[in-house]
Amino acid sequence: MRIPRLLRRLRNDFQLSIITLMGLFGVIGISPYAVYRLATGNFLVGVADIIIVFSTVLAVLYAWRTGDTVKPGIYLAAIFSTAATLIAINLGVNGLFWIYPLILFNFFMVSPGKALIATTLVLTTMVGYGQLHPGRVFESDYQMVSFLVTSMMASTLTYIFAYRTRSQRDQLQQLAIQDPLTGARNRRAMNEELRIAASMRRRHGNNYGVLVMDLDHFKRINDSYGHQAGDQVLVDFVELIKRSSREGDRLFRFGGEEFLLLLPNTAKAGLQAAAQHLQQQLAEHLKGPGGMVTMSVGGATLRNAEHWESMLKRADQRLYRAKNAGRNCVIVDDDDVPHNRHELPVS
């Protein structure tokens, strides 16, 4: 049961899978060299190999435990770059072969820009040391220039590949969580964010609230003015809600004209105030082809040890109560009194 869960995590987290795979290759590939060099008396390089192996294991374990892949990637890139440089300086020509896998490793571990900086520092250090100590690293200037040119070519091609790959992966990830019409996050992203909110509530006691918002009589807009007009209303609605919400709030579209707003650090009073504020902004600024557009709102706050689906269900129930009360209403948690927009105070 545990192994399938680990494999699923690797499939869902690209960077964690890369760190794990590169870490595995590093441990398997370098450990025999560490043993051999210690056995033959080359203690400096042998110790460097051991440091690489143990650093790799610690970084991979840290990434698995915390879910943070950025710090371990930077740490490993720094350790590997330093160790590979020392090994190359110590072994001379035989150590130069380690620089090429290092180039690939760095571009997998960190962002293309950081990898390019790390590779440049390694090459600069080696060339500078070779100039100060002729014959220690490179047997001739010709060999040094050849190594420098081939390393720079490998770095440039790897940079282009890594940059394109990262850019395409970011675009795919964005498409996977974003509603293509409105730009709001989709239901898949909503479920994940609510799951995280419930986890934070259990661990740290953080307050979270949700507002489920439904545009009143939206079908009439589509039927009377066409779907293009209805789509424009949805786009304008999302822009207005984002503009009127806090930076940390998250807006999701999980139905045709139904949206959810997740509000961190928000108790019931704050949730009620936020809902009324948004309803007022809607009344003042959102106009459809047939005139004013209104919405019904149901809200709920996350309770102790509550599953996020239970909170969502309560918010949805209050939304339907608001709609049954005549629409254009707000009902939050156990508040049985619907608040019509005409009764709202002007903020």
C-alpha positions as CSV (number, residue, x, y, z in Angstrom):
1,M,0.0,0.0,0.0
2,R,2.9,2.3,0.8
3,I,4.8,1.7,-2.5
4,P,1.9,2.7,-4.8
5,R,1.5,5.9,-2.7
6,L,5.2,6.7,-3.1
7,L,5.1,6.0,-6.9
8,R,2.0,8.2,-7.2
9,R,3.8,11.1,-5.4
10,L,6.7,10.7,-7.9
11,R,4.3,10.9,-10.8
12,N,2.7,14.0,-9.5
13,D,5.8,15.9,-8.5
14,F,8.2,16.3,-11.4
15,Q,11.0,18.0,-9.5
16,L,10.9,15.5,-6.7
17,S,11.2,12.6,-9.2
18,I,14.2,14.4,-10.8
19,I,16.0,14.9,-7.5
20,T,15.3,11.3,-6.5
21,L,16.5,9.9,-9.8
22,M,19.6,12.0,-10.0
23,G,20.3,11.3,-6.4
24,L,20.0,7.6,-7.1
25,F,22.4,7.8,-10.0
26,G,24.8,9.9,-8.0
27,V,24.9,7.4,-5.1
28,I,25.3,4.4,-7.4
29,G,27.8,6.0,-9.7
30,I,30.0,7.7,-7.1
31,S,30.1,5.2,-4.2
32,P,32.4,2.7,-6.0
33,Y,34.9,5.5,-6.9
34,A,34.9,6.6,-3.2
35,V,35.8,3.1,-2.1
36,Y,38.5,2.7,-4.8
37,R,40.1,6.1,-4.1
38,L,40.2,5.5,-0.3
39,A,41.7,2.1,-0.9
40,T,44.4,3.4,-3.2
41,G,45.3,6.2,-0.8
42,N,43.8,9.2,-2.7
43,F,42.1,10.4,0.4
44,L,41.3,14.0,-0.7
45,V,39.2,12.8,-3.7
46,G,37.8,9.9,-1.7
47,V,36.5,12.2,1.0
48,A,35.0,14.5,-1.6
49,D,33.2,11.5,-3.1
50,I,31.9,10.5,0.3
51,I,30.7,14.1,1.0
52,I,28.8,14.0,-2.4
53,V,27.2,10.7,-1.5
54,F,26.0,11.6,1.9
55,S,24.9,15.1,0.8
56,T,22.8,13.5,-1.9
57,V,21.1,11.1,0.5
58,L,20.4,13.9,3.0
59,A,19.0,16.2,0.3
60,V,16.7,13.6,-1.2
61,L,15.4,12.6,2.3
62,Y,14.8,16.3,3.0
63,A,12.9,16.8,-0.2
64,W,10.7,13.7,0.5
65,R,10.0,14.8,4.1
66,T,9.2,18.5,3.5
67,G,8.1,18.6,-0.1
68,D,10.5,21.4,-0.7
69,T,12.6,20.6,-3.8
70,V,14.1,24.1,-4.3
71,K,16.5,24.2,-1.3
72,P,17.8,20.6,-1.9
73,G,18.4,21.3,-5.6
74,I,20.4,24.4,-4.8
75,Y,22.3,22.6,-2.1
76,L,23.2,19.6,-4.3
77,A,24.2,21.9,-7.2
78,A,26.6,23.8,-4.9
79,I,28.0,20.6,-3.4
80,F,28.4,18.8,-6.7
81,S,30.0,21.8,-8.4
82,T,32.5,22.4,-5.6
83,A,33.4,18.7,-5.3
84,A,33.7,18.2,-9.1
85,T,36.0,21.2,-9.4
86,L,38.3,19.8,-6.6
87,I,38.3,16.4,-8.1
88,A,39.2,17.7,-11.6
89,I,42.0,19.9,-10.2
90,N,43.3,16.9,-8.2
91,L,43.1,14.3,-10.9
92,G,44.0,16.5,-13.9
93,V,42.8,15.2,-17.3
94,N,41.1,12.2,-15.8
95,G,38.9,14.5,-13.6
96,L,37.7,16.5,-16.5
97,F,35.2,13.8,-17.5
98,W,33.2,14.6,-14.4
99,I,32.5,18.1,-15.5
100,Y,30.2,17.0,-18.4
101,P,27.7,15.1,-16.2
102,L,28.0,17.9,-13.7
103,I,26.7,20.3,-16.4
104,L,23.6,18.1,-17.0
105,F,23.1,17.5,-13.3
106,N,23.0,21.3,-12.5
107,F,20.5,22.0,-15.2
108,F,18.2,19.3,-13.8
109,M,18.6,20.4,-10.2
110,V,18.0,24.2,-10.4
111,S,16.6,26.8,-12.7
112,P,18.4,27.3,-16.0
113,G,19.8,30.7,-14.9
114,K,21.2,29.3,-11.6
115,A,22.7,26.3,-13.4
116,L,24.4,28.6,-16.0
117,I,25.9,30.6,-13.2
118,A,27.2,27.5,-11.4
119,T,28.7,26.1,-14.6
120,T,30.4,29.4,-15.4
121,L,31.9,29.5,-12.0
122,V,33.2,26.0,-12.3
123,L,34.8,26.6,-15.7
124,T,36.3,29.9,-14.7
125,T,37.8,28.3,-11.6
126,M,39.3,25.5,-13.5
127,V,40.7,27.7,-16.3
128,G,42.1,30.2,-13.8
129,Y,43.8,27.4,-11.8
130,G,45.1,25.9,-15.0
131,Q,46.7,29.2,-16.0
132,L,48.3,29.6,-12.5
133,H,49.5,26.0,-12.4
134,P,50.4,24.9,-15.9
135,G,50.3,21.2,-16.5
136,R,48.4,20.4,-13.3
137,V,44.9,20.3,-14.9
138,F,45.5,20.7,-18.6
139,E,48.4,19.2,-20.5
140,S,48.5,22.1,-22.9
141,D,46.7,25.4,-23.8
142,Y,45.2,23.6,-26.8
143,Q,43.6,21.0,-24.5
144,M,42.3,23.7,-22.2
145,V,40.7,25.6,-25.1
146,S,39.2,22.4,-26.5
147,F,37.8,21.6,-23.1
148,L,36.4,25.1,-22.6
149,V,34.8,25.2,-26.0
150,T,33.1,21.8,-25.7
151,S,32.0,22.6,-22.1
152,M,30.4,25.9,-23.2
153,M,28.7,24.2,-26.2
154,A,27.3,21.5,-23.8
155,S,26.2,24.2,-21.4
156,T,24.5,26.3,-24.1
157,L,22.6,23.4,-25.6
158,T,21.6,22.1,-22.1
159,Y,20.5,25.6,-21.1
160,I,18.2,25.9,-24.2
161,F,16.7,22.4,-23.6
162,A,16.2,23.1,-19.8
163,Y,14.7,26.5,-20.5
164,R,12.2,25.2,-23.1
165,T,11.3,22.2,-20.9
166,R,10.7,24.2,-17.8
167,S,8.7,26.8,-19.8
168,Q,6.5,24.1,-21.4
169,R,6.0,22.3,-18.0
170,D,5.0,25.6,-16.3
171,Q,2.4,26.2,-19.1
172,L,1.0,22.7,-18.8
173,Q,0.7,23.0,-15.1
174,Q,-1.0,26.3,-15.5
175,L,-3.5,24.8,-18.0
176,A,-4.1,21.9,-15.7
177,I,-5.4,24.2,-12.9
178,Q,-6.9,27.1,-14.8
179,D,-10.4,27.6,-16.3
180,P,-9.6,28.5,-19.9
181,L,-12.5,31.0,-20.2
182,T,-12.3,33.1,-17.1
183,G,-8.7,32.5,-15.9
184,A,-10.0,31.5,-12.5
185,R,-8.6,28.2,-11.1
186,N,-10.6,25.1,-11.8
187,R,-12.2,22.4,-9.7
188,R,-9.1,20.3,-9.6
189,A,-7.1,23.1,-8.2
190,M,-9.9,23.9,-5.8
191,N,-10.0,20.4,-4.3
192,E,-6.2,20.5,-3.7
193,E,-6.3,24.0,-2.1
194,L,-9.2,23.0,0.2
195,R,-7.4,19.8,1.2
196,I,-4.3,21.9,2.1
197,A,-6.6,24.3,4.1
198,A,-8.1,21.5,6.1
199,S,-4.6,20.2,6.8
200,M,-3.4,23.6,8.0
201,R,-6.5,23.9,10.2
202,R,-5.7,20.6,11.9
203,R,-2.0,21.3,12.3
204,H,-1.9,25.0,13.1
205,G,-5.4,26.1,13.9
206,N,-5.6,28.5,11.0
207,N,-9.0,29.9,10.1
208,Y,-10.4,29.4,6.6
209,G,-13.7,30.4,5.1
210,V,-15.4,29.8,1.7
211,L,-18.0,31.7,-0.3
212,V,-19.9,29.8,-2.9
213,M,-21.3,32.3,-5.4
214,D,-23.9,31.7,-8.1
215,L,-24.9,34.3,-10.7
216,D,-28.7,34.8,-10.5
217,H,-30.8,33.8,-13.6
218,F,-27.6,33.4,-15.7
219,K,-29.4,31.1,-18.1
220,R,-31.6,34.0,-19.2
221,I,-28.5,35.9,-20.4
222,N,-27.4,32.9,-22.6
223,D,-30.9,32.3,-23.9
224,S,-31.7,36.0,-24.6
225,Y,-28.3,37.3,-25.8
226,G,-26.3,34.3,-26.7
227,H,-23.4,32.4,-25.1
228,Q,-20.8,34.9,-26.2
229,A,-22.6,37.5,-24.1
230,G,-22.8,35.1,-21.2
231,D,-19.1,34.3,-21.4
232,Q,-18.3,38.0,-21.3
233,V,-20.3,38.3,-18.1
234,L,-18.4,35.5,-16.5
235,V,-15.1,37.0,-17.5
236,D,-16.1,40.4,-16.1
237,F,-17.4,38.7,-12.9
238,V,-14.0,37.0,-12.3
239,E,-12.0,40.2,-12.9
240,L,-14.3,42.1,-10.5
241,I,-14.0,39.5,-7.8
242,K,-10.3,39.3,-8.1
243,R,-10.0,43.0,-8.0
244,S,-12.2,43.3,-4.9
245,S,-10.6,40.4,-2.9
246,R,-7.4,40.2,-0.9
247,E,-4.2,39.1,-2.5
248,G,-4.2,35.8,-0.6
249,D,-7.8,34.8,-1.5
250,R,-8.3,32.2,-4.2
251,L,-11.1,32.1,-6.7
252,F,-12.2,28.9,-8.4
253,R,-14.8,28.1,-11.0
254,F,-16.4,24.7,-10.4
255,G,-19.7,25.0,-12.3
256,G,-21.2,26.9,-15.2
257,E,-21.9,30.1,-13.3
258,E,-20.9,28.9,-9.9
259,F,-17.7,30.0,-8.2
260,L,-15.9,29.5,-4.9
261,L,-13.7,32.0,-3.1
262,L,-11.3,30.6,-0.5
263,L,-10.4,33.1,2.2
264,P,-7.5,32.3,4.5
265,N,-7.3,33.7,8.1
266,T,-11.0,34.5,8.0
267,A,-13.6,33.8,10.7
268,K,-17.4,34.0,10.4
269,A,-17.6,37.8,10.9
270,G,-14.9,38.4,8.4
271,L,-16.6,36.0,5.9
272,Q,-19.9,37.8,6.3
273,A,-18.3,41.2,5.7
274,A,-16.4,39.9,2.7
275,A,-19.5,38.5,1.1
276,Q,-21.5,41.7,1.6
277,H,-18.6,43.7,0.2
278,L,-18.4,41.6,-2.9
279,Q,-22.1,41.6,-3.4
280,Q,-22.1,45.4,-3.2
281,Q,-19.2,45.7,-5.7
282,L,-21.2,43.4,-8.0
283,A,-24.2,45.6,-7.8
284,E,-22.2,48.7,-8.5
285,H,-19.9,47.6,-11.3
286,L,-21.1,44.5,-13.1
287,K,-23.5,45.0,-15.9
288,G,-24.7,42.5,-18.4
289,P,-26.4,43.0,-21.8
290,G,-29.8,43.1,-20.0
291,G,-28.7,45.3,-17.1
292,M,-27.6,44.7,-13.5
293,V,-26.2,41.2,-12.7
294,T,-26.8,39.9,-9.1
295,M,-25.5,36.8,-7.2
296,S,-26.6,34.6,-4.4
297,V,-23.9,33.7,-1.8
298,G,-23.5,30.8,0.7
299,G,-20.6,30.8,3.1
300,A,-19.1,28.5,5.7
301,T,-16.0,28.5,7.9
302,L,-13.8,25.4,8.4
303,R,-14.4,23.8,11.8
304,N,-12.0,21.9,14.0
305,A,-11.1,18.5,12.6
306,E,-13.6,19.0,9.8
307,H,-13.1,17.5,6.3
308,W,-13.1,20.1,3.6
309,E,-15.9,18.4,1.7
310,S,-18.2,18.9,4.8
311,M,-17.4,22.6,4.8
312,L,-18.1,22.8,1.1
313,K,-21.4,21.0,1.6
314,R,-22.5,23.4,4.3
315,A,-21.6,26.4,2.1
316,D,-23.5,24.9,-0.8
317,Q,-26.6,24.3,1.4
318,R,-26.6,28.0,2.4
319,L,-26.3,29.0,-1.2
320,Y,-29.5,27.2,-2.0
321,R,-31.2,28.7,1.0
322,A,-30.1,32.1,-0.3
323,K,-31.5,31.3,-3.7
324,N,-34.8,30.1,-2.2
325,A,-35.0,33.3,-0.2
326,G,-35.4,35.2,-3.4
327,R,-31.8,35.3,-4.7
328,N,-29.5,38.3,-4.4
329,C,-28.8,37.2,-0.8
330,V,-26.0,36.2,1.5
331,I,-26.3,33.4,4.1
332,V,-23.2,32.5,6.0
333,D,-22.9,29.5,8.3
334,D,-25.7,29.4,10.8
335,D,-27.0,32.8,9.9
336,D,-30.7,32.3,9.0
337,V,-31.4,35.9,8.0
338,P,-30.8,36.6,4.3
339,H,-29.0,39.9,3.6
340,N,-30.3,41.6,0.5
341,R,-28.0,43.9,-1.3
342,H,-30.4,46.9,-0.8
343,E,-29.9,46.6,2.9
344,L,-26.1,46.6,2.8
345,P,-24.2,49.5,4.3
346,V,-22.0,51.4,1.9
347,S,-18.3,50.7,2.6
